[in-house]
Amino acid sequence: MKKNPLEEYGITRFLREHWQRKPCVLRGVAPQLAQALSRDDLINLACRDDVESRLIVGSGRRWQVSHGPFRRITFSKLPAQKWTLLVNGVETLVPAANALQRDFGFIPYARQDDVMVSYAAPGGGVGPHFDSYDVFLLQGAGTRRWQISAQHDLSLQDGAPLKLLQRFRPQRDLLMQSGDLLYLPPEYAHNGIAVGECLTWSIGMRAPRQQEVAARFLDYLHDHLAVDGVYRDRGLKPQRHRAEIGAQMRQTMRRMLDAVRWDGRDIDRCIGEMLSEPRQNVVFARRHGGSTAAFARQLEKRGTRLALKTRMLFDRRAIYINGETAPLVARDAAVLRQLADARALAPGAKPGSTALALLHHWYCAGFLDLGAAASRARH
């Protein structure tokens, strides 16, 4: 694979002209995806209870939506056409999907959400809709017809089991063959219909709503807040109205809330933990990692890589991994940032004692695997 699907077109040009502005169509940028995953592979994933999946049957105004895990017999009873299977978080399960997500590293990892793969029978789709985030649609095996529109009317159908546009007015009609890429900015209406059987890879970006970020920070304060004191009202006097919340009580309560304090470090930590959290259904299997010294020998001999399910980010003060925070000590910064960026450390690594202890802890928690070859750096 090329360094990334936009290498020839130009990343700087794409970000300047298309990112969050207008669609971009590139032909033949990832032909190898046709062989990376099959229909049966996707069905096997959808039958797992640790995988998020949906089955959508129908077209027009008639739709049925089911959520996994599924049984294989379900798929043998489906009609020959007009159904779609969608599997989310494929990058946490399939190395090829994980590598594909890293190929889009020109978009910061903190902005990346997941890789969703859909299989569609002939005529299958999920109806005309829009996403609130940026999305790259890479065609794997087969062909899909995309109708897209920059329409401003984004009202939805009432009572539909999917968020379908009430009035979809396509402005462009695109036939995407195996290896073709379609980028769509947020709230760009689109409708994909399979021409024969096809597999489509969707590299989605995350765009948290302001309400979500604010609510998360309030949760963070709840978990980390330490404010001493108990309500006191010495000198209490009788009130004319028994049910009134008196001025003195209101003022005392306000002073109690005024004691709540936070700073930029709290905000940064909250953001780092939120953006590095793994998907909701992800579970890490703890392992007995032996002694730190034994781990260090294996690390130097074999290197290490992030587990497919792991999310790791950093800022100038801390490392964030799967929703956990570790202070970033200056002497350890280079090796830990390298691991976060490249998703791996090559054999020969000799981190300092603090970084080694962290790596050993993460290995025991299932966040890391030994051996670096599967996660080579991509820039």
C-alpha positions in Angstrom: 0.0 0.0 0.0 1.1 3.6 -0.6 1.9 5.7 2.5 -1.7 6.8 2.5 -4.6 6.9 0.0 -4.1 10.6 -0.7 -0.3 10.6 -1.3 -0.5 11.3 -5.1 -3.4 13.8 -4.8 -1.6 15.7 -2.0 -2.5 15.8 1.6 -2.0 19.6 1.9 -4.1 20.2 -1.1 -6.9 17.9 0.2 -6.9 19.6 3.6 -7.0 23.0 2.0 -9.6 22.4 -0.7 -11.8 19.5 0.6 -11.6 18.9 4.4 -14.9 19.9 5.9 -15.7 21.8 2.7 -16.6 19.6 -0.3 -16.4 16.0 -1.5 -13.3 14.4 -3.0 -13.3 11.4 -5.4 -10.1 9.5 -6.0 -9.8 6.4 -8.2 -7.9 3.2 -7.6 -6.1 4.3 -4.4 -6.5 1.0 -2.5 -7.2 -2.0 -4.8 -5.9 -4.5 -2.3 -9.0 -4.0 -0.1 -10.9 -6.3 -2.5 -9.1 -9.2 -1.0 -8.7 -8.0 2.6 -12.1 -9.1 3.9 -14.8 -11.4 2.5 -18.6 -11.7 3.1 -18.1 -14.7 5.3 -15.4 -12.9 7.3 -17.8 -10.1 8.0 -20.6 -12.5 9.0 -18.2 -14.3 11.4 -17.5 -11.0 13.1 -21.2 -10.1 13.3 -21.8 -13.4 15.1 -19.4 -12.5 18.0 -20.9 -11.0 21.2 -18.0 -8.5 21.5 -18.7 -6.9 18.2 -21.2 -4.1 17.3 -23.2 -5.0 14.2 -26.5 -4.2 12.5 -28.5 -5.9 9.8 -30.6 -3.6 7.6 -33.2 -5.1 5.2 -35.4 -3.0 2.9 -35.5 0.0 0.6 -37.6 3.1 -0.1 -39.9 3.6 2.9 -39.8 0.0 4.2 -36.9 -0.9 6.5 -36.1 -3.4 9.2 -33.1 -3.0 11.5 -31.7 -5.8 13.8 -28.7 -5.6 16.1 -26.1 -8.3 16.6 -24.8 -10.6 17.7 -26.4 -12.8 15.0 -26.5 -16.5 14.3 -25.2 -17.7 10.9 -28.5 -19.2 10.1 -30.0 -15.7 10.0 -28.0 -14.9 6.9 -29.1 -18.1 5.1 -32.8 -17.0 5.4 -32.3 -13.5 3.9 -33.6 -12.5 0.5 -31.3 -12.4 -2.5 -31.1 -8.7 -2.6 -31.7 -5.4 -0.7 -30.0 -6.1 2.6 -26.9 -4.8 4.3 -24.7 -6.0 7.2 -22.7 -3.3 9.0 -19.9 -4.1 11.5 -18.3 -1.3 13.5 -14.8 -1.2 15.1 -13.3 -3.6 12.6 -9.9 -2.0 13.2 -9.9 -3.5 16.7 -10.2 -7.0 15.3 -8.7 -7.2 11.8 -5.0 -6.1 11.3 -5.7 -4.9 7.7 -8.4 -2.6 9.0 -6.1 -1.3 11.7 -3.4 -0.6 9.1 -5.9 1.1 6.9 -6.9 3.4 9.7 -3.3 4.3 10.3 -2.9 5.1 6.6 -5.3 8.0 7.4 -2.9 9.3 10.0 -2.7 12.7 8.3 -5.9 13.2 10.3 -4.8 13.1 14.0 -5.6 9.9 15.9 -7.6 12.0 18.4 -10.0 12.8 15.6 -10.4 9.2 14.3 -13.3 7.0 15.4 -13.4 3.6 13.8 -13.4 1.6 10.6 -16.8 0.2 9.7 -17.2 -2.4 7.0 -20.5 -3.1 5.3 -21.5 -6.0 3.0 -24.5 -5.3 0.7 -26.4 -7.7 -1.4 -27.5 -6.4 -4.8 -29.6 -3.3 -4.3 -28.7 -3.1 -0.7 -28.1 0.1 1.2 -29.1 2.0 4.3 -31.2 4.8 2.6 -30.5 8.5 2.1 -28.9 10.0 5.2 -26.2 12.3 6.4 -23.4 11.9 9.0 -22.5 14.6 11.5 -18.8 13.8 11.0 -16.3 13.5 8.2 -16.2 10.1 6.5 -13.9 8.4 3.9 -15.7 5.7 1.9 -13.3 3.2 0.4 -14.8 0.6 -2.0 -13.5 -2.9 -1.4 -14.9 -5.8 -3.4 -17.6 -5.0 -5.9 -19.2 -1.7 -7.0 -21.4 0.8 -5.3 -23.4 3.7 -6.7 -23.3 6.8 -4.6 -25.8 9.6 -4.9 -24.6 12.7 -3.0 -26.0 16.2 -2.3 -25.1 19.4 -0.5 -28.8 20.0 0.2 -29.7 22.2 3.2 -32.9 20.4 4.0 -31.8 17.7 6.5 -35.2 17.0 8.0 -35.8 13.3 8.8 -38.6 10.8 8.1 -41.0 10.4 11.0 -41.2 6.9 12.6 -38.4 5.4 10.5 -36.1 2.9 12.2 -33.2 4.7 10.6 -32.3 8.4 10.4 -33.4 8.8 6.8 -33.8 12.1 5.0 -37.4 13.1 4.3 -36.6 14.8 1.0 -33.4 13.6 -0.7 -32.4 15.5 -3.9 -29.2 14.0 -5.4 -26.9 16.4 -7.2 -24.2 14.0 -8.3 -24.2 10.3 -9.3 -21.0 8.4 -8.8 -20.1 4.8 -9.6 -17.3 3.6 -7.2 -15.3 0.6 -8.2 -13.0 -1.5 -6.1 -10.2 0.7 -4.7 -12.0 4.0 -5.2 -12.3 6.6 -2.4 -15.1 9.0 -1.7 -14.6 11.7 1.0 -17.7 13.5 2.4 -17.7 16.4 4.8 -20.1 16.6 7.7 -23.8 16.8 6.9 -23.4 16.0 3.3 -26.4 13.9 2.2 -25.6 10.6 0.5 -27.2 7.3 -0.5 -25.2 4.2 -1.4 -26.7 1.4 -3.4 -24.9 -1.9 -4.1 -24.4 -2.8 -7.8 -24.2 -6.5 -7.3 -22.6 -7.7 -4.1 -20.1 -5.3 -2.6 -18.0 -4.5 0.5 -17.4 -0.9 1.5 -14.9 0.3 4.1 -15.9 3.5 6.0 -13.2 5.4 7.9 -15.2 7.6 10.2 -14.0 10.6 12.2 -15.2 11.6 15.6 -16.9 14.9 16.2 -18.1 15.1 19.8 -21.0 17.5 20.4 -20.4 20.4 22.8 -23.1 19.0 25.1 -21.2 15.7 25.2 -17.9 17.3 26.1 -19.5 19.5 28.8 -21.3 16.5 30.3 -18.1 14.5 30.3 -16.2 17.3 32.1 -19.0 17.5 34.8 -18.6 13.7 35.3 -14.8 14.2 35.5 -15.3 16.8 38.2 -17.7 14.6 40.1 -15.1 11.8 40.1 -12.1 14.0 41.0 -13.6 16.8 43.1 -12.5 17.0 46.7 -14.3 19.9 48.5 -14.4 20.0 52.3 -17.0 21.6 54.4 -20.6 21.0 55.6 -23.6 23.4 55.4 -23.9 25.4 58.6 -26.4 28.1 59.6 -25.5 29.2 63.1 -27.6 32.2 64.1 -30.6 30.9 62.2 -33.7 33.1 62.6 -37.4 32.4 62.2 -38.8 32.9 58.7 -42.2 34.4 57.7 -42.7 31.7 55.0 -41.8 28.2 56.1 -41.4 27.0 52.5 -39.2 29.8 51.3 -35.5 29.2 50.5 -34.1 32.1 52.4 -31.5 34.6 51.2 -29.0 33.4 53.8 -29.3 29.8 52.7 -29.0 30.7 49.0 -25.8 32.8 49.7 -24.3 30.0 51.8 -24.9 27.4 49.0 -23.5 29.8 46.4 -20.3 30.1 48.5 -20.1 26.3 48.7 -20.3 26.1 44.9 -17.8 28.9 44.5 -15.3 26.6 46.2 -15.4 24.3 43.1 -12.2 24.9 41.2 -10.6 23.5 38.1 -7.8 24.6 35.7 -6.4 23.8 32.3 -4.8 20.6 33.6 -8.1 19.2 34.6 -9.6 20.0 31.2 -6.6 18.5 29.4 -6.8 15.3 31.4 -10.6 15.0 30.9 -10.2 15.5 27.1 -7.3 13.0 26.9 -9.1 10.3 28.8 -12.3 10.8 26.8 -10.6 10.7 23.4 -8.4 7.7 24.3 -11.3 5.5 25.6 -11.7 2.3 23.7 -15.0 1.4 22.1 -17.8 0.5 24.5 -17.8 -3.2 23.9 -14.0 -3.6 24.0 -12.6 -5.9 26.8 -8.9 -6.4 27.5 -7.7 -9.7 28.8 -5.2 -9.3 31.6 -2.1 -11.5 31.4 0.6 -12.6 33.8 3.5 -10.6 32.4 6.3 -12.0 34.6 8.8 -9.8 36.2 9.7 -6.3 34.9 13.3 -7.6 34.2 12.0 -10.5 32.1 9.7 -8.2 30.2 12.6 -5.8 29.5 14.6 -8.6 27.9 11.6 -9.6 25.7 11.0 -5.9 24.8 14.6 -5.5 23.7 14.6 -8.7 21.7 11.2 -8.5 20.0 9.9 -4.9 20.4 6.3 -4.2 21.2 3.1 -2.9 19.6 -0.2 -1.6 20.7 -3.0 -4.2 20.8 -5.5 -3.6 18.0 -8.1 -2.5 20.5 -5.8 0.1 22.2 -6.1 3.8 21.8 -3.1 5.9 22.8 -2.7 9.7 22.7 -0.5 12.3 24.4 -0.2 16.0 25.1 2.7 17.9 26.5 2.1 16.7 30.1 0.7 13.2 29.9 0.1 10.0 28.1 -3.5 8.7 27.7 -4.1 5.1 27.0 -7.5 3.4 26.9 -9.0 6.1 29.2 -6.1 6.0 31.7 -3.6 8.9 32.4 0.1 8.6 33.0 2.3 11.6 33.6 4.8 12.3 30.9 8.3 12.4 32.4 10.8 14.3 30.3 13.3 11.4 30.0 10.6 9.0 28.9 8.8 11.4 26.5 10.6 10.3 23.3 10.0 6.6 23.6 6.4 6.9 24.7 5.5 9.4 22.0 7.1 7.1 19.5 4.9 4.3 20.6 1.8 6.5 20.4 2.7 7.8 16.9 4.0 4.6 15.3 1.9 2.2 17.3 5.0 0.2 17.9 8.6 0.1 19.3 11.2 -1.8 17.2 13.4 -4.4 18.8 16.4 -3.0 20.6 14.3 -0.6 22.7 15.8 0.2 26.1 13.4 2.6 27.8 14.2 4.2 31.2 12.9 2.7 34.4 9.7 4.8 34.6 8.7 4.1 31.0 9.6 0.4 31.4 7.4 0.1 34.4 4.5 1.7 32.4 5.1 -0.6 29.4 5.1 -3.6 31.7 1.9 -2.5 33.4 0.2 -1.9 30.0 1.4 -5.3 28.7 0.0 -7.0 31.8 -3.3 -5.1 31.3 -3.5 -6.4 27.6 -2.9 -3.0 26.1 0.3 -4.1 24.4 1.6 -7.2 22.6 5.2 -8.3 22.1 6.6 -8.1 18.6 6.7 -5.0 16.5 6.5 -6.2 12.9 2.7 -6.0 12.7 2.5 -2.3 13.5 5.2 -0.6 11.4 5.1 3.2 11.5 3.2 5.0 8.7 3.6 8.7 8.0 
